[in-house]
Amino acid sequence: MTVKVDVSKLNAVQTRGTLKTGTVLIGLRASASAARATAAGTASVGFSDSTRGGRTFTMGSCQP
C-alpha cells in the first residue's frame, strides 16, 4: 500500500523542524489479518496484527 500525504499537512502537525528535501524519515512495516475457522460446529475468528521496524527514507524533492 502506498500512502500519499501533502507535506504541508505533515509540517502542520510535526514538532521537530520542517520536512523538506533531504529529511530522513523512519518507516514501519506492518501486517494484519483475520482468519475464520469452524470445528465441530463452533466458529472462531483469529486476528493477527503485527508492526515491526522498517527502514529509513530520505525525502526527495517535494515539488510536483
Residue pairs with C-beta under 8 A, 6 or more apart in sequence:
7 19
7 20
7 62
10 19
11 18
11 19
17 23
19 25
19 59
19 62
20 59
20 62
21 59
21 60
21 61
21 62
22 58
22 59
23 58
23 59
24 56
24 57
24 58
24 59
25 56
25 57
25 58
25 59
26 53
26 54
26 55
26 56
26 57
27 54
27 55
27 56
27 57
28 51
28 52
28 53
28 54
29 51
29 52
29 53
29 54
30 49
30 50
30 51
30 52
31 48
31 49
31 50
32 47
32 48
32 49
32 50
33 47
33 48
34 45
34 46
34 47
34 48
35 45
35 46
35 48
36 43
36 44
36 45
36 46
37 43
37 44
37 45
37 46
38 44
